[in-house]
Amino acid sequence: YLRKLESLSKRIQIQDLGPSTQGRPIVLAAISSEDNLKNKQKYQEIARKLADPRGLSQAQIDKLVADGKAILLITCNIHASEIGATQMAMEWAHALVTARDQETTSRLENVILLLVPSLNPDGQVMEVEWYRKYLGTPFEGGRMPWLYHPYVGHDNNRDWFTLTQKESKAVNRAVYFDWFPQVWLDEHQMGSTGPRMFVPPYSNPVAERLHPILWRTVDHFGTLMSWRLEQNRKSGVIYGYVFDAYWPGGTKNTAWWKNIVGLLTEVASTRMGTPVEVAPGELRGGGKGLAEYRRQTNFPNPWPGGTWRLRDIMDYERIASDALLEACSIHRADVLKAKVQMTLDAIATGKAGEYHKISLDQADAVAAGRLAHLLRENGAEVLWANAERAFYLPTDQPFASFLNEVLSKQRYPKVRPTAATDYFTPYDVTSWSLPLMMGVQVGKTVLTADQQKSLRPIQDSDWPASGLSGANNPAIYACSHLSNNVSLLINELLKNKERPVRLARQPFTVNGTNFPAGSLLVEPTPDLAELAKACRVQLQGLSEKPAVPSDALREVRVALYKPWTANMDEGWTRWVLEQYHFNLKNIDNQAVKSGSFASEFDVVLIPDISKEVMVEGKPKPAEGAMKYSEDLPPEYTGGIAKEGVKNLKDFVEKGGTIVALSSACELLMDEFNIPVANALPSRGSDFNCPGSLLRINVDPTHPVTYGMPGEAVAFVNEALAFRTTLTGPALSKQILAMYPDDAEDILVSGWIRGAERLEKAAAIVALNYGKGKIVLFSFPVQYRAQMEATFKLLFNALQWAGMSDTPAKPPVSD
């Protein structure tokens, strides 16, 4: 449709930002006056200079502001079931390119609108096809039983500083390397039984490193949106509600730290194209800013209930979008000046000659390189010193606020609505410290003028050395297990089933080089150098084979359980394992119930899924909540049932391995008669850890923990830790990681309530069970593909299933 508009109007140009995960185009429509689009590159260059005004005089800045256009980015439909904005975008685009009134003409002269009708085109197609399939049936407008993004579902709006998915990468390139917008609106939908629409201002708390002019602009523009909605008799609009100004994970949130005015709208949902009838008594408050559904200063005109249609969603969004376009037009120069003010003040927080330093001389050099390249992909200035093999990031750069945020530890601000109440709890996670999450050491240093001369911009080829080194005609090659990429290399090596691949059980030293337990040992072959380089691993040739006991590896066939409820942890897990080339397939409820999986796989991996969803196919209702749940079509209902539980037990007893992540551990603790229980069985207000980095002490001598440091961080986001008891001789266990014995030492970054309940609790437990093995992780080791520091725990647990005769607790001697 947009391409048809482009063929008929000179007010619109279509830009293909790249393919989606499934290969569909991610489309951006640039809408403005004919003259602006004709001179598009000129205005992009002005925007680029204003986004990095270093070296410009005030007169040059003033000239750019006078000549420039406000660039407004509006993104729609990142969450595919939130369908209204995509439909609105097409109507609005048509109205803008065909209007001839003075008001619209003036707005398009002052503003270049970048309209992305769907940030998730794959999911948009999935949702529409599902909706149409069940029109006129009892399942019309119901939820899909799978993720509405091929890998990450709703979490595609949690990927904007780690940039793992194709969609976030594509839009990130357009924002920070192509268009440099000053304002960004992301349009969403929310539940059906509360306010009709949220617009900014946001609720508390507010992130400390963000510029006050950002919030003043957000509040001013959001207020104009509310005003226009009220003028058009659209009731139920609220501000200061639920959505806070603190967390940086989403689209326009990450942009706050990059000097972009980011706004959010949320509109009450329908059942896709099917209206909903909401009785007055079904309207509810709850959450920050609206304890009860009643009139108050931030909610002056409550919606009374009734029929709510897709047309309503589109009308509310259209009015709000038009209002923001109006605001950017009226305040064109102010928008550009605010961008410069935020950027210059961010630069001023740093010091000339001061740098963040990421050296490749550390445990996981590949992770260090990945962090540096990720920061560059985010738009930060990253420099390379070839002689030192280190990356340097100036502290006095436009994205100084972003770097200070993601390279530091977090402490959640304690903000109370009144002195007599508890402080606000977090909206999402509370830690995003990339060095901790990736296991990378980052420091600060000051360079002399001569040292700075040796720096150059980072290049795609700036990575740690890889390939083969050491002795000529070696007897064997070796490398430590410190890098996640060693698991990638192992998986590539094991594709050749005749190739011997082993892991050393004990540390050893060769020619002054120390190799810890778990080091990889592989014999020379003609393709080894090419494989090592492709995997970014450096293997050291040894003239003699080390005299240490070792375990042979074989390729493991991994069954990843996938329920008929869209599970984001399953999708993230699948994505991570695919990046490291594990031999992976999904299994569903029927495969587990029938037992057909047992002969096809070596290990069953169960992502973060509750026992109730696994066994019955439905989550357990919250305490006091209504027990009603909407049915799916019959072929997508139910769980693994009792038969599936028995088949999983049989699988392990006969030699298989089960690896359970987070809440999936409940099934094994309840049904497998193992000496492990939840140390936090009550989930009341005395414990809350919504997503923080906690300290754990690790035993690095076990195959599951090879390559880990003795002290590490775990990302914890739910009330789960382990207590264990003694076992009989038929069952052996080992606690592989546990929390410190003093609550004061537990929190590393983020926020936690009730840390004392974790004292001395186990975080990872490995067991022998019959002829098989069980690994229980109380925390998501691969969380949102962000926790690279603990990826190897998952990789090792899977590869443990393919080790020859390695017990849960290794013997003292071979």
N, C-alpha and C positions, 0 to 999 in steps of 0.2 A: 504494500500500500504506500509506504513512504517513498519507495523508488518511483512509483507512479506520480506522486506529488512532485518529486524532483524533476521528472520529465516535463512537467507542465508549469513549473514555477521557478524563477531565479532567486527566490527567497529561501530556498532549502538546498543543502548539499548533503549527500549521504557519505559517511565514512565507515568502512568496514574495519573494526578494531582487531579482527582476528577471529579464528575459529573457536567455538565453544568446545567443551569436553567431547561432545559427540559430533563435532564438525560443522555445526550451524554457524552462520555469521552473527557476530555481536555487532549490532548496528548503532551508530551514533548519527543523529540528524542535526546538523548545524543550521539554525534558523535565524535569519537576520535580514537586514535590508540587502537589496541587490548589490549596492556599492560595497557594503561591508564584506560580503562573501567574495566579491571580486578581488578585494584587497585583504583576503583572509590571512595570508602570510605576514603582512605588515602588522596586523593586530596581534597575531600570535607572538611575533618578535617583541612587540611592546610589552605584552603580558610576561614574557620570559624575563625581560630586563627588570621589570618591576618586582618579579619574584626573587630576583637576586641583584639588588641595587648596589652591590659593592663596586666601588670605583666611580660611581656616578656623582656628579655635583648636584646640589639642590636645584639649580636651574635646569639641569638635564632631567631630573625627576619630574619637576613641574611641567616641563614640555611633554614628557611621556604621558603624564596624567591628563593633560589637556587634549592630547591626540588619541588616547587609548579608548577602548570600549570596555564596559563591564562584561565579563564572561561568566555566564551562569550555567552551571551543570545541574541537570535534573535527571536522576536515575530512578527507574521504575522496576518493580516486579523481580527484585532479587530473590524474594521468597515466592515461589511459583504459584502457590495457592492464593496469594494476595494479588488477585488478578485485575482489580479495578484500574490501577494506574496505567497498565498497558493499553486498555481500551480507551481510557481518557486521553492518552498521549496521541493517539491517531486523530481523534476529534479535534484536539487542541492544535495539532500541527496543521490540519486543514484550515482551521479558523485563522491561524496566524498568517499563513501564506496567501490566503484569499482576501483578507480584510483590507479595506481601503480607507478606513476612518483615521482621523488625525492621531487619536490616542495610540492605536496599535502601530501606526507608521512611526511615531516618535519613539516608542519603546524599542522597536526593531532597529532604529537608527542608533540608539544609545547602547544597546545590549546585543551580544551574540549569545543566543541560547543554544546549549548543547543538550539535546534530548535523547536519552537512551531508553527506548520503550521497554526493553527487557534486558536486565543484567543476567538473566538465567534462561536463555531461549530453549535449552533442552527441557528444563522443568516446565516451562510454559506450555510446550507441546504435550508433555506427559499429562499435565493437569487437564488440559482441554480434551485430550483424547479420552481420559478416564471419565470426565464429566459427561461427555457425549455418549459414551458406551452405556451409562446407567441412567440416562434420561428416561423418565416415566416409570422407573422401578422404585422399590423401597430404598434403594441405595443412592438415589439421586443426590448429588452434591456432597456425598460423603468423602471421607479421607482415602487417599491411596494407601495401599499396604507396603509401599516402598518409598525410598527417598526421592524428593523432587529435585534433587541435583544428583547426577550419577554417583558421586562419592560422598558428599558432605551434607546434603539436605539443608536444613535451616542454618547450619553452621557456615554456609557460604558468606554470611555476614559476620564471621569471626576470623576472617583470613586476611585482613587488610594491612597487617604489618609483617606477616610471615609469607604471604603471597605464594601459596602452594598451588592454587587452582588456576586453570587457564583464563577463567572469566575475570578474576581479580587482577591477574597479571596484565590482561589486555586493557582494562580500564585504568589501572595504575599507570601504564605507559602513556595513555592519552592525557591523563591529568597532569603528570609531573614531568613529562618530556615533550609534550606536543602542544597542549592548549593552555595550561597554567591558569585555570579558572580561579576567580576570587571568591565565588559563592557556590555552594553545593547543597542541593536539597535531595534527600533520599526519601521516597514515598513508600509507605508500608500500610499494612492492615493489622488489626488486633482483634480481640474477642468481641462477641456480638452483644453482650449484656451489660456493658458499661457505657462510658461516654461515647459520643458519635465520632469525635475527632480530637486527637492531641495535636497541638502546635506548640512550638517554643513560646516562652522561656521553659527551660528544663527544670527538673527538680534538683535538690541538693543530693550529694555534695558536688563541689566544683574542684576540678584538678588544679593543683597549685601552680603548675608551670605555664598555664595558658594566660594569654594576654587579656586584660580587662576590656579592651576595645572589641575583642572577639565577642564577648558576652553582651556588650552593649548593642552591637550590631545584630546579633542573633535575636535579642529581646525586642529590638525595634522592628525588625522585619517580621518576626513572629506575631507581634501585636498588630501590625497592619493586616496580616493574613486573617487573624481572628476578627478584626474589625470588618473586613470585607465580607467574611462569612456571615457575621451578624446582620450587616446591611442587607444581605440576600436572604434573611430569615432562616438561616441554617442553625438550628438549635443543637445543644449537646456538645459544644466545643469547649475544651479544657486546656489549661497550660499548667506547668509546675506539677506534673503528674507522672509518677512511676519512672520515667526515663530520665536518667541523671546526666550530669555534665562531667563525668569522671573517667569512664572506661574508654580505652582507645581502640578497641578491636574491630569496630564496624566501619563501613564505608566512609561516611563523612566524619566519624569520630576520629579516626586516624588523621584525617586532614586537619583537625583543629591544631595539632602539634606541628603542622606544616603550613601554618599561616593562612588557612582557608576558613571562611565563615561557613560552618556546616550546620544545616538544619534538618530536622526530622518531622515528618507527619505520619500519624497512625490513624486509620479510619476503621470504624467498626465493620466487621465482615458479614457477608451473606454466605449462603451455601453455593459458592461460585456464582453462576447466573441465576440461581433459584432464590427468591426472596425468603426472608425469615420473618416470623411473627413474634414480636417480643412483648409479652404482657408487662404492664407497669410493675407488678410485683416481682418480675424476673430481673429487673434492672438492679445492678449491684455496684457499690463502691468497693473500696479495698485498695491497699497499696498506698504509697506515698502520695499525698496531695488530695486524697478523696476517701476519707475513712468511711463515710456514708454517702449514698447517692442522694444528694440534696444540694440546693443552691448555695453557693459560696463565692467568694470574690474571684477565684480562678475558674469558676464553673457557674457563671451567672444565669445561664438559660438551659437547664437540664432538658434533654429530650424526654417526652412523656411516654414513649413506647408506641408500638404499632407495627406497621409493615416497614421493613427496611430492605431496599432493593440495590442491585448493582448500579442502577441509575443514580441512586443517592450517593454511593461511593464516588462515582465519576464526577458528579456535580460538586461535591465538597472539594475533591482534589483539583478540579479545574479552577474553582474560585481561588483556592489557596495558591496554586501555581501562577495564576494570572497576577495575583497580588504581589508575589515575590518578583515577577518580571517587572511589575510597576515600580516596586521599591528599588530594584537595581537600576532602572531607568532614571528615576528621580534623583537617586543618590549615586549616579555613575562616578563622578569624581571622588566622592567620599569613599566609595568601595575601593577604588584604586589607591587612595591615600591610606586607608586602613591597612591594606595589604603591605604597603611600604613601611608603615609604622610598626606593624607586628614583626616584619622581617628584620628591620634595622635594630629593633629592641632585642630580638633573639640573637642577632650577631653580637650585640654589645654584652651579652652575658658571658661570652667567651673572651679569650685573650689572644693577642697576636703572638704567634710562635708556639701556642699551646695546642696539643693534639691528644685525641684518644688514640691509643696504640693497640693494635691487634697483631701480635707476633705469631709467626708460624712455628716458632720454637716452643711447642706445648704438646700436651698429651694427645689431643686429636687435632692435628694440623689441618685436616680436611674440614672439620667443623669450623675452625678459625677462618679458613678461606671462605667457607660458605656464608659465615656471618658478614664478612666484609663485602662480599658480592651482593648479599641480601640488602645491606644498608645502601649500597649504590643503587640497586633496583628500586629502593624506596625513594630515591631522589637525592640522597645525601652526597656530599662531596667526599670521595675516598681517594687517597693517594697511596702510592706504592714506592717503597725504598728497596731496590733490588739487592743492594749489598747486605742489608740487614734482614732481608726476607720478612718484611713487616709492612702492615698497612697503617696509614695515619689519616685521621679524620680531624680537620681543624675544628676547634671548639668555637671559633668565631665565624660561623657559616649560617646561611639562612635557616637550615633545619636543626639549629642548635637545640631548640626545645625538644624536638623529636628524639635526637640522639641522647640528650640528658635523661629523657623519660625511659627509653627502651634499654639503655645501657646501665641503668641504676636499679637498686632495690626499691620496692614500693612499700609505703606505709599508708593504709587506708585512713582517711581523715575521720575523726570522731565528731560528727555534726549532729546536734540534737534539735528537734523542733521546739522544745521548751526545756528548761532546766530540770523539770520533774519527769521527763520521759527518757527512754533509751535512745541511743543514737541510731541514725538511719543505717539499715543493713544494705549491703552492696546489691546492685542491679545484676551484675555478671561477675566474672572472676576479678580478683584483686591483685594479681601479679602477672607481669609481662616482661620480666627482666631477661632479655635475650642472652646475655652471657651465662646466666645461671641455667636457663632452659636448654641451651646448646652445649653447656660444659666447656665454655671458652673463657680464658682469662683476658680481661681488657683493663688496661691501665691508662694513666695520663702522664704526659711527658712534655718537656719544653725543648724545642730544637733551636739551635743557632741559625743565623742567616745562611751560613755555609751548608749546614745540614739540610736546610729546606731546599736548597738548590738541587739536591739529588732526588727530590721527590717528583713523581709524574703521576698523571691520572691512572687509576686502576684500569687494567685491560682484561679481556676475557681469558687470556692465557696465564694470568697471575694466580697460580695454585701451587701447593707443595709439590716437591719432586716426587715422581712416581716411576714405576718400572722396576728394573733389576739393578742391584749394586753389590759391592762386596767382592768376595773371592772369585777368581777365574775358575772355570770348570768346577763349580761347587758340588758337593755331595748332596746338599739340600738347601732350600731357601726357607727363610723364617721372617716373621714380623710379629710384633705384639698384637694384642687384641684390643688396643685402646681406641681405635677408630671404628665407627659404625661401618665404614666402607669395607672393612675386613669381612663382614658378613656378606656384603655384596660379592666380593671376590670369591668367598667360599661357595656361594650359590652358583656362580659361573663355573668354578672349577668342578663342582660335583655334577654338572651336566654331562661330563665324560665319566661314566660309571666305572671305567677301568682305572681312573686316576686315583692314587692313594693321597688322601688329605687327612692330616692328623692335627690334634691339639695337644700341646704339652700339659701334663697334669701338674708339673712343678716348675718353679722358676729356674733359669739357667743363665750362665754368662759365657759369652764367646768374644775373645779379643777385646775385652773391656766393655762390651755392650751387654746390658742386662735385659733379659727377656722374661717377663712375668709369666705366672701360670696362665694357661689358656693361649699361649702364643701359637701361631699357625706354622705348621711344618708341611712343606710341599716339595716334591721332587722336581728336578729340572725337566721341562718339556719345551718343544720349539715355540709353542704359542703362549708361554707363560709371560714373557715381557709385554706382549700386546694386551693380554688380559689384565695384568697389573696396572698398566697405564690407563686402560679404559675405566678401571675401577678406582683410579687415583690412590693406589696403594703402592708403597715402596717395599720390595722384598729384598732382604739382605742375604747374599750367598755365603754359606758356611762351608769351609773346607772339609769338615767332619760332621757327621750327624751327632747331635747332642745326646749324651747318655742319660736321658730322663724318660720316665714312663709317659706314654701318650695314648690317646684314644683316637681310633679311626672314626671318620665321619662318612655318612652316606646321605644322599639327598632325601629330605623328608617331604612327604606329601601332606599338605596342610588343608584341613577342612575348617573353613570359617563359618560358624553357625550364623544363619540369617533368619530372623523371625518374620512373621507377617505384620509386624508393626515397624514403621520406618525408624531405623535405629542409626543415629549419626555415628556412634562409636564403631559400629560395624563398618560403615563407609570409610571413616578415617583409617581404621585398621587395614582395610583392604587396600586403600591408596598407599599407605606407608609400605606395606609388604610388597606391593607391586613395584615400587620404586627400587626395592632391594632384591628383586627378582626371585622371590620365594615361589615355589611350586604350589599354587594356591587355587582352591575352588570353594564356592559356597555350598553349604548343605542346608536343606530346609527341614521343616517339622516332619514331613513324611519320610525323609531319608533317615532321620533319627528314630522315629517310631517303628519303622520297618527293620532297622538294623542294617540296611544295605550299605551304609557308609563304612562299616567296620573293616571290610576287606580292601577298601580303596584308599585308605588314609593311615598315616602313622600318628598324626596328632590332630586333636580337635581343639580349636581355639574358640572360646566363647567370649565375645566382647561384653561391654558393660550393659547387661540386660538383667532385669530382676527375675527372681525365681517364678513369680506369678506369670509374667509374660512368657517365659520359656515353657512352663508346664501347661498353663491354661490359655495362653494367648491374649490375656488382658492384664493390665496393671492392677495392683491392689488399690482400692479407693482410699483416699486420704481419710484420716480419722474424722468422723462426723460428716463426711461428704456423701452426696447422693450416690447410690450404688448403680444407677443407670449408666449403661455405656452403649453406644450405638454399634450395631452389628455391621460387619463387612459382608460382602458376598460369601456364600458358604465355602467356596474353594480357598478363601483366605482367612478362615477362622480357626481357632484352636491353637494348641501348642504341641509339645512333644508327648504330653500325657505321662502316665506311670510307665507305660511300655518304653517310652524314650529314655526315661531316667534309668530303667533297668538296663537298657542297651548301652548306655554310656558307662555304667558300672562294669558291665561285662567287657566292654572294649578296653578299659584300663586293666582289669584283672588279667586279661589275656595278653597284655604287653603293650597296649597303646598308651598314649600320653594325652592328658587334658591340661590345657593352660586356660585359667580363668582370670578375667580382668574385672576388678572392682565388684559391683553388685552381683555379677555372675558367680562369685564365690559362695553366695548364700545357698545356691542349689547344692553344691558339693558339701558344705558344712552341715546342711540339714539332712541330706539323703545318703551320704556315702560313709557315714560312721567313721569320721576322721577326728583326730584329737585337736581340732581347731574350731574356735567359735569367735563371734564378733565381740570385741572388747567394748564396743559402743552400742549395745543393743537398744537402748532407749534413745529416740531421736528428738528429744525435746529441746528447749531453749538453752540447756546447759552446754551444748556443743554445736558449733557452727563453723564450718570451714568451706566457703563457697568457691574456692579456687585460689589456693595459695601455695607457695613453695616452702616445704618443711624439711628440716634436716633429718636424715636417716644415717645410721651406722651400718656399713655393709661388710659382709664377709666375702672378700674377693677371690677366695680359693675354690669356690664351687663352679661347675660349668655354667650355671645360670648367671653368675655374677662375674665371669671372666671379663677383664678389661675395665671394671668399675673401680673407682677410688674407694678407700676405706670410709670416707665421709662423703655423702652425696646429698642431692636435693630431690624430693619427690613432689610432684604436683598432686595436691589432695583437694578433692571437691565434694566429698560426701563422708558421712559418719560411718566409717569402716576401718577397723584395725583388728589385729588378731590377738587372741590369747590362746595358749596351747597348754597341753598337759602331757604327762608321761605316757609312753606307749609300751605295748608288749613287744616281744621279739619279732612278731610277724609283720610289724609295721614300723618303718623308720622315717624320721622326719628331720629336717634341719631348718632352723630360722636363719634366713639369708640376709635379712635386713630388719632393723628395729629402730624405734624412736629413742632419743636420749632419755636419761632417767631424771632430767630436770626440765620442767615445762618452759623455763626461761630460755633454754637452748633450742627449742623446737622450731619456732617461727623464723624463717630466713627472709621472706618477702611476702607482703600481702596483709592478711587479716585472719585472725582465728579467735574464737571464743571457746574456752574449755580445753586449752592445750594440756592441762594437767591430766586429762583423761587418756592422753596418748603416752604418758610416761612409761617407758620400758615395754610398750606394746610392740608386737611384731608387725612388720609391713609386708614381708615376703616370706612365704613358707614353701618348702619343697618336700614331697613325700614319695616313698615307694608304696605302691598299692597293688597287691598281688604281684604280677609280673611287670606291671606298668608304673607310670610316674604321674604325679600331679604337681602343678605349680600354681600357687595362689598369689596373685598380686592384689593388694588392698587398694591400690591407686592406679590410675590410667597411665601406664608407662609411655604410651604413644599419644598422649592427649592432643587432639586437634592438629596432629603432625607438627607440634611445636616443641615437644619435650625430647629433643635430640639427645640430651644428656642421659636419658634412660631408655632410648630405643634399644640399645644392645641387650637390655634385660629381656625384652620380648624376643629379639632375634636369637639370643642364647637359649632361651627356654624352648623355642621351636627346634633348634639344632641339637639340643640335648636329646630330643626324641630319636635322633639319628646316630647317637654315639653308641659305641660298642661297649656293653657291659659296664656302664658307669653308674654306680649307685647314687642315691640321693646324698649320702654322706660319704665322701671319698675316704678310702682307707688311709691310715697313717703311713703305711709303706706299700709299695707296689707288690 
